[in-house]
């Protein structure tokens, strides 16, 4: 009996050692991954477990990889700090990206990365009645009006939108899909690449050519808040583009559909206006997300959020 117990003890000790070793190797591998995004080894060691989970590190890494204005990340005063090339610092603050004087009031603000951009277009036929009820309940005028707003420091450092005048000083005019539009200089080159690739695709792909013929208007900069919200629209940063088709018979935008259809979340994909997949892919390859993937679908809308696309690669 004693020999059997000894063998069992040796077996479980060996298993525990292997698990610890594999865990150590996994942590070492992950450390190498995060160090490639600018995290220092000593910072990763001293940060508490609650601040070095994969979700947190992936969100910070996606910002560093997407915005060259960020110099590096460091750990101090119990939190991650994004250090900008201008020497300004923003504390992670549970994802709120706040200056030091506001970090302890983080609950007043909306997390900068407040959702994951869906990889696939959800089929509304799969929505349960309960999910439809919750979508509608969470998007009443009262609910949207009470939604927390972003604290603006991150946007100011990236887009210089300290005032409307300072933002507009960064606007440039570009040709896009045969129209002249005003956009933030930061997205001018990505949008030019989108334009070039769509035009090239239209010569080989009949659906892309038809899409171009059916475009009625293209809109970008508009200094305004998100409909029914206290947060400024990404159009006010001039980093979003709305492409409206000539034919308005199909569903384009959830709020327009909600005015006439009480069951708007379940509107079938076949009834919605959807740009060709190749067009959507070209936008996404250049850092723009498509509003048609949102539960609150906005099929005309493309928005520069490269960090959300980066997160798709970093998330497990």
Order of alpha helices (4+ residues) and beta strands (2+ residues): alpha-alpha-alpha-beta-beta-beta-alpha-alpha-alpha-alpha-beta-beta-alpha-alpha-beta-beta-alpha-alpha-beta-beta-alpha
